[in-house]
Every structure is written in C-alpha cells, then in structure tokens.
C-alpha cells in the first residue's frame, strides 16, 4: 500500500485498533472460562456455598450444570 492508500485508510486506524482489542479480550475470556483449574475452583466454591447453606440443592445443581456447560461449550 502506498502513501496515498495509507492516508486514505488512516481515519479507520482507531476502529481497527478497537476491533483487535475486542478480539483479544474475547480470546482471553474464552481461555479463562474453559480453563480446567478455573472450573474446578468454581465447582469448589459452589460446594462451599451449598455446605454453608447459601444455596439450595436445586440451585447448586443448576449452577454446576452451567459451569460444566462452559467446559463442554454447549
């Protein structure tokens, strides 16, 4: 791309930067939500909340299903 092409697309540079930043954030979130250690931690927190009486058995089961869905991607 020549000088004129660079000058013509210069106003779009901030938009491209924001799009790339959003893509990087999305990739990081996906890595963290599918991380087995993070899922184990979430399951342990749910178990602790159930034992402390903060969650009913039904709420616990629903929350566990949601956490496991993150792992399977369904």
FINUVO-763802 format. One record per residue: x, y, z of N, C-alpha, C in turn. Coordinates in Angstrom, 3 decimals. Layout:
(atom (X Y Z) (X Y Z) (X Y Z)) ...
END
This chain:
(atom (0.855 -1.163 0.000) (0.000 0.000 0.000) (0.899 1.222 0.000)) (atom (0.590 2.123 -0.865) (1.397 3.315 -0.991) (1.019 4.381 0.012)) (atom (1.640 5.495 -0.124) (1.403 6.621 0.775) (-0.041 7.097 0.702)) (atom (-0.591 7.184 -0.491) (-1.981 7.641 -0.639) (-2.954 6.629 -0.019)) (atom (-2.670 5.356 -0.203) (-3.527 4.330 0.390) (-3.490 4.381 1.911)) (atom (-2.301 4.611 2.446) (-2.162 4.729 3.902) (-2.914 5.944 4.426)) (atom (-2.817 7.041 3.717) (-3.518 8.255 4.138) (-5.031 8.085 4.036)) (atom (-5.483 7.354 3.026) (-6.928 7.163 2.841) (-7.522 6.297 3.942)) (atom (-6.759 5.325 4.433) (-7.296 4.426 5.464) (-6.923 4.868 6.879)) (atom (-6.191 5.944 7.009) (-5.776 6.429 8.325) (-6.954 6.689 9.272)) (atom (-8.051 7.277 8.821) (-9.168 7.505 9.749) (-9.758 6.204 10.328)) (atom (-9.535 5.086 9.669) (-10.065 3.815 10.154) (-9.149 3.131 11.167)) (atom (-7.965 3.634 11.371) (-6.998 3.010 12.270) (-7.552 2.835 13.695)) (atom (-8.179 3.839 14.283) (-8.718 3.632 15.633) (-9.785 2.530 15.679)) (atom (-10.591 2.443 14.652) (-11.629 1.412 14.607) (-10.992 0.036 14.537)) (atom (-9.981 -0.114 13.713) (-9.276 -1.399 13.616) (-8.627 -1.758 14.945)) (atom (-8.091 -0.753 15.626) (-7.474 -0.992 16.932) (-8.484 -1.464 17.961)) (atom (-9.651 -0.843 17.984) (-10.703 -1.238 18.925) (-11.200 -2.641 18.608)) (atom (-11.338 -2.962 17.339) (-11.784 -4.304 16.948) (-10.761 -5.341 17.390)) (atom (-9.494 -5.073 17.183) (-8.452 -6.028 17.590) (-8.422 -6.182 19.101)) (atom (-8.598 -5.101 19.826) (-8.639 -5.173 21.286) (-9.810 -6.029 21.750)) (atom (-10.963 -5.854 21.132) (-12.135 -6.667 21.484) (-11.882 -8.146 21.190)) (atom (-11.205 -8.439 20.088) (-10.883 -9.825 19.762) (-9.944 -10.429 20.802)) (atom (-8.952 -9.664 21.232) (-8.014 -10.150 22.244) (-8.718 -10.405 23.575)) (atom (-9.616 -9.509 23.958) (-10.368 -9.694 25.200) (-11.239 -10.934 25.111)) (atom (-11.891 -11.136 23.984) (-12.738 -12.316 23.811) (-11.915 -13.603 23.890)) (atom (-10.747 -13.625 23.263) (-9.884 -14.803 23.322) (-9.463 -15.102 24.759)) (atom (-9.115 -14.066 25.515) (-8.688 -14.258 26.904) (-9.839 -14.782 27.758)) (atom (-11.019 -14.246 27.570) (-12.189 -14.709 28.336) (-12.472 -16.166 28.019)) (atom (-12.393 -16.542 26.757) (-12.635 -17.933 26.380) (-11.596 -18.857 26.998)) (atom (-10.328 -18.421 27.016) (-9.282 -19.242 27.641) (-9.556 -19.418 29.129)) (atom (-9.944 -18.351 29.791) (-10.172 -18.420 31.236) (-11.417 -19.219 31.585)) (atom (-12.472 -19.097 30.801) (-13.698 -19.801 31.144) (-13.606 -21.289 30.843)) (atom (-12.713 -21.682 29.955) (-12.547 -23.100 29.647) (-11.355 -23.715 30.368)) (atom (-10.694 -22.961 31.202) (-9.542 -23.429 31.954) (-10.010 -24.432 33.017)) (atom (-9.489 -25.654 32.996) (-9.925 -26.655 33.979) (-9.714 -26.217 35.427)) (atom (-8.654 -25.485 35.703) (-8.411 -25.023 37.075) (-9.493 -24.025 37.507)) (atom (-9.905 -23.149 36.604) (-10.951 -22.173 36.934) (-12.281 -22.878 37.145)) (atom (-12.543 -23.904 36.354) (-13.791 -24.654 36.509) (-13.788 -25.410 37.833)) (atom (-12.668 -26.021 38.166) (-12.572 -26.725 39.452) (-12.797 -25.757 40.616)) (atom (-12.190 -24.576 40.508) (-12.352 -23.563 41.558) (-13.813 -23.160 41.695)) (atom (-14.498 -22.985 40.561) (-15.914 -22.600 40.592) (-16.755 -23.702 41.231)) (atom (-16.451 -24.950 40.901) (-17.200 -26.063 41.491) (-16.953 -26.149 42.999)) (atom (-15.725 -25.920 43.423) (-15.416 -25.931 44.857) (-16.147 -24.807 45.586)) (atom (-16.224 -23.635 44.946) (-16.951 -22.510 45.557) (-18.438 -22.825 45.672)) (atom (-18.991 -23.493 44.664) (-20.400 -23.878 44.722) (-20.649 -24.889 45.838)) (atom (-19.737 -25.843 45.988) (-19.875 -26.826 47.061) (-19.818 -26.148 48.429)) (atom (-18.899 -25.207 48.570) (-18.769 -24.492 49.844) (-20.020 -23.672 50.127)) (atom (-20.581 -23.046 49.105) (-21.798 -22.252 49.299) (-22.970 -23.151 49.684)) (atom (-23.048 -24.327 49.103) (-24.126 -25.249 49.459) (-23.968 -25.719 50.902)) (atom (-22.742 -26.059 51.290) (-22.492 -26.511 52.659) (-22.755 -25.409 53.677)) (atom (-22.540 -24.164 53.285) (-22.787 -23.038 54.186) (-24.262 -22.654 54.230)) (atom (-25.066 -23.308 53.396) (-26.490 -23.018 53.376) (-26.871 -21.827 52.519)) (atom (-25.935 -21.343 51.721) (-26.207 -20.190 50.865) (-26.966 -20.594 49.596)) (atom (-26.891 -21.869 49.219) (-27.572 -22.382 48.037) (-28.404 -23.606 48.421)) (atom (-29.552 -23.721 47.795) (-30.325 -24.951 47.964) (-29.710 -26.015 47.064)) (atom (-30.136 -27.250 47.248) (-29.619 -28.340 46.431) (-29.946 -28.108 44.950)) (atom (-31.148 -27.626 44.692) (-31.559 -27.370 43.310) (-30.734 -26.247 42.685)) (atom (-30.530 -25.154 43.419) (-29.713 -24.049 42.921) (-28.284 -24.518 42.656)) (atom (-27.772 -25.340 43.552) (-26.425 -25.881 43.401) (-26.323 -26.706 42.119)) (atom (-27.293 -27.593 41.901) (-27.277 -28.454 40.720) (-27.342 -27.622 39.433)) (atom (-28.170 -26.600 39.424) (-28.281 -25.744 38.242) (-26.964 -25.008 37.981)) (atom (-26.365 -24.512 39.038) (-25.111 -23.779 38.890) (-23.989 -24.710 38.408)) (atom (-23.974 -25.936 38.925) (-22.966 -26.905 38.491) (-23.150 -27.200 37.003)) (atom (-24.387 -27.360 36.560) (-24.644 -27.607 35.140) (-24.126 -26.456 34.279)) (atom (-24.357 -25.229 34.726) (-23.887 -24.066 33.959) (-22.353 -24.045 33.879)) (atom (-21.702 -24.371 34.986) (-20.230 -24.387 34.991) (-19.712 -25.465 34.049)) (atom (-20.319 -26.627 34.090) (-19.873 -27.725 33.224) (-20.180 -27.438 31.757)) (atom (-21.217 -26.676 31.494) (-21.520 -26.295 30.104) (-20.414 -25.414 29.537)) (atom (-19.793 -24.601 30.391) (-18.663 -23.786 29.926) (-17.539 -24.684 29.438)) (atom (-17.341 -25.793 30.140) (-16.256 -26.709 29.783) (-16.545 -27.411 28.461)) (atom (-17.785 -27.836 28.269) (-18.139 -28.568 27.065) (-18.487 -27.642 25.907)) (atom (-18.782 -26.387 26.203) (-19.115 -25.433 25.150) (-20.527 -25.563 24.633)) (atom (-21.386 -26.232 25.369) (-22.785 -26.400 24.935) (-23.679 -25.406 25.619)) 
END
